[in-house]
Amino acid sequence: MSALPGYAELHCRSNFSFLIGASHPTELVERAAQLGYAAIAITDECSVAGVVRAHEEAKRQHEQGQPIQLLIGSHFELEGELPCRLVLIAPHRDGYGDLCELITTARLRCEKGRYRLSVQDIEALAPRCEALLIPRREDDQTMLLEQARWLQAVFGERASIALERLLYADDTLLMERVHHVAAQLGLPIAAAGDMLMHLRSRKPLQDTL
């Protein structure tokens, strides 16, 4: 019997996502290493501010014999004619440059603490990143299909659609929509957890945030 593939968490926001994440980047990386994850992506909202601390913790874990790969990304809420939720992950230095340029563009458009992006910005500034579409529960299958078609057209083989089972009442309906759209387009499905804390004891804090 073959071993299961290593799990990589691709959607993880820390306390650098203000009023959202309830754990430090170091805590998230440390916990992922303890659980035997192959990799973890720190994907704070329109920010890469936590990745230096995350990188230092990943190095420390490696020195202690618990190697874990750190992926650098960011979570975005897009506005305009095709609103959607994305995670972009930088696969190399050029992709990281694209990601930082996109974040700078988005932040400069608004007052401090806010940002604004459209699909046109993604097309122009982030074509070398890996893209993960995070289905929104309020979107029906038609909207999800439109979002996925656009993502596939822009990112090609670097596009995936996330399946996050978060124990909501409509998880089964969401899963059916994701599988239907993915099968129709031939788009890969990626498991993700929308991680906001490293231990369940942080749940009261996360609820308050």
Legacy VTK file of the C-alpha trace (Angstrom):
# vtk DataFile Version 3.0
C-alpha trace
ASCII
DATASET POLYDATA
POINTS 209 float
0.000 0.000 0.000
1.511 3.325 -1.097
1.993 6.152 1.382
-0.258 9.196 1.243
1.300 12.271 -0.359
2.515 15.010 1.940
-0.033 17.715 2.727
0.688 21.372 1.969
-1.534 24.085 3.427
-2.004 26.667 0.663
-4.331 29.191 2.334
-3.121 30.464 5.682
-3.508 33.948 7.167
-1.588 35.120 10.214
-1.995 38.108 12.524
-0.482 40.176 9.704
-3.975 39.954 8.201
-5.372 42.575 10.556
-8.510 41.508 12.474
-8.516 38.105 10.744
-5.621 35.851 11.731
-5.171 34.875 15.386
-1.651 33.387 15.297
1.842 34.623 14.542
3.537 33.369 11.327
6.144 31.601 13.459
3.423 29.711 15.347
1.754 28.602 12.126
5.001 27.310 10.616
6.021 25.569 13.840
2.645 23.833 14.150
2.671 22.753 10.501
6.104 21.194 11.003
4.906 19.396 14.150
1.977 17.950 12.185
4.305 16.683 9.465
3.124 18.998 6.683
5.294 18.985 3.588
4.791 22.730 3.113
2.837 25.741 4.299
1.979 28.912 2.402
1.697 32.121 4.397
-0.916 34.043 2.406
-1.839 37.169 4.323
-4.355 39.516 2.750
-2.638 41.804 0.231
0.605 41.482 2.181
3.849 39.535 2.488
4.787 41.239 5.775
4.895 38.016 7.787
7.118 35.939 5.532
10.457 37.004 7.059
9.412 35.676 10.475
7.944 32.587 8.802
11.205 31.992 6.907
13.243 32.242 10.104
10.978 29.682 11.785
11.161 27.332 8.786
14.976 27.470 9.015
14.790 26.715 12.738
12.526 23.733 12.142
14.916 22.393 9.512
17.826 22.653 11.958
15.769 20.701 14.496
15.133 17.873 12.027
11.585 18.849 11.036
12.038 20.235 7.525
9.093 22.093 6.036
8.928 24.065 2.810
7.716 27.650 3.117
5.666 29.051 0.244
5.176 32.792 -0.139
1.808 34.072 -1.276
-1.034 36.467 -0.654
-4.832 36.454 -0.404
-6.821 38.951 -2.504
-10.457 40.011 -2.739
-11.072 41.307 -6.264
-13.641 43.942 -7.161
-15.163 45.032 -10.470
-17.113 43.137 -13.104
-15.833 39.755 -11.940
-15.516 39.833 -8.145
-13.716 36.801 -6.729
-11.313 35.576 -4.064
-7.802 34.457 -4.998
-4.612 33.182 -3.460
-1.471 33.865 -5.484
1.734 32.002 -4.661
5.164 33.008 -5.936
6.983 29.956 -7.364
10.299 31.800 -7.904
12.012 35.186 -7.589
10.284 36.653 -10.652
6.893 35.573 -9.328
7.731 37.173 -5.977
8.515 40.412 -7.783
5.151 40.237 -9.557
3.386 39.619 -6.255
5.054 42.566 -4.528
4.271 44.885 -7.450
0.637 43.818 -7.330
0.427 44.488 -3.573
2.032 47.904 -3.980
-0.378 48.855 -6.774
-3.390 47.744 -4.740
-2.328 49.582 -1.562
-1.457 52.857 -3.284
-5.035 53.195 -4.547
-6.577 53.466 -1.100
-6.043 54.925 2.329
-3.872 52.994 4.773
-5.327 49.629 5.747
-7.295 49.114 2.528
-6.597 48.015 -1.064
-8.358 47.650 -4.403
-7.730 45.243 -7.287
-9.509 44.093 -10.429
-9.048 41.144 -12.767
-7.206 43.477 -15.152
-4.586 44.124 -12.478
-4.053 40.402 -12.008
-3.698 39.865 -15.758
-1.126 42.648 -16.050
0.954 42.153 -12.917
0.826 38.531 -11.769
0.949 36.129 -14.746
3.977 34.228 -13.380
2.390 33.305 -10.041
0.529 30.138 -9.140
-3.177 30.925 -8.744
-5.740 29.302 -6.470
-9.394 30.281 -6.802
-11.115 30.269 -3.405
-14.851 29.696 -4.042
-17.105 32.138 -2.214
-20.151 30.593 -0.588
-22.405 33.398 -1.822
-21.555 32.697 -5.506
-23.728 30.283 -7.478
-22.392 27.717 -9.942
-22.689 30.087 -12.910
-20.529 32.710 -11.204
-17.997 30.121 -10.056
-17.737 28.798 -13.601
-17.124 32.302 -14.942
-14.430 32.933 -12.333
-12.740 29.611 -13.060
-12.786 30.180 -16.834
-11.080 33.522 -16.383
-8.481 32.059 -14.021
-7.675 29.254 -16.429
-7.377 31.659 -19.364
-4.893 33.839 -17.472
-2.814 31.256 -15.587
-3.192 28.086 -17.670
-1.535 25.106 -15.965
-0.713 27.302 -12.942
-4.424 27.604 -12.048
-6.316 25.473 -9.522
-9.584 25.683 -7.638
-9.594 25.216 -3.871
-11.854 22.897 -1.951
-12.173 23.985 1.671
-14.440 21.931 3.944
-14.894 24.126 6.990
-17.852 22.323 8.608
-20.474 24.783 7.426
-24.000 23.565 6.755
-23.581 24.059 3.000
-20.235 22.225 2.659
-21.801 19.475 0.534
-23.372 21.968 -1.874
-20.099 23.862 -2.184
-18.207 20.634 -2.843
-20.656 19.688 -5.595
-20.238 23.087 -7.273
-16.444 22.851 -7.130
-16.349 19.321 -8.554
-18.786 20.216 -11.342
-16.839 23.305 -12.432
-13.461 21.575 -12.148
-14.661 18.629 -14.258
-16.207 20.903 -16.883
-12.964 22.862 -17.355
-10.408 20.191 -16.542
-9.160 22.372 -13.695
-7.218 20.734 -10.838
-8.738 20.772 -7.348
-6.434 21.631 -4.437
-7.239 20.873 -0.806
-6.947 23.890 1.476
-7.990 24.775 5.002
-8.324 28.574 5.256
-6.142 28.447 8.364
-6.516 31.383 10.771
-4.965 29.942 13.947
-2.404 27.307 14.904
-4.284 25.830 17.896
-7.978 25.540 18.692
-7.337 27.409 21.942
-7.028 30.550 19.790
-10.642 30.201 18.607
-12.066 32.713 21.140
-9.480 35.272 20.000
-10.231 34.599 16.327
-13.979 34.930 16.978
-13.360 38.268 18.665
-11.240 39.489 15.737
LINES 1 210
209 0 1 2 3 4 5 6 7 8 9 10 11 12 13 14 15 16 17 18 19 20 21 22 23 24 25 26 27 28 29 30 31 32 33 34 35 36 37 38 39 40 41 42 43 44 45 46 47 48 49 50 51 52 53 54 55 56 57 58 59 60 61 62 63 64 65 66 67 68 69 70 71 72 73 74 75 76 77 78 79 80 81 82 83 84 85 86 87 88 89 90 91 92 93 94 95 96 97 98 99 100 101 102 103 104 105 106 107 108 109 110 111 112 113 114 115 116 117 118 119 120 121 122 123 124 125 126 127 128 129 130 131 132 133 134 135 136 137 138 139 140 141 142 143 144 145 146 147 148 149 150 151 152 153 154 155 156 157 158 159 160 161 162 163 164 165 166 167 168 169 170 171 172 173 174 175 176 177 178 179 180 181 182 183 184 185 186 187 188 189 190 191 192 193 194 195 196 197 198 199 200 201 202 203 204 205 206 207 208
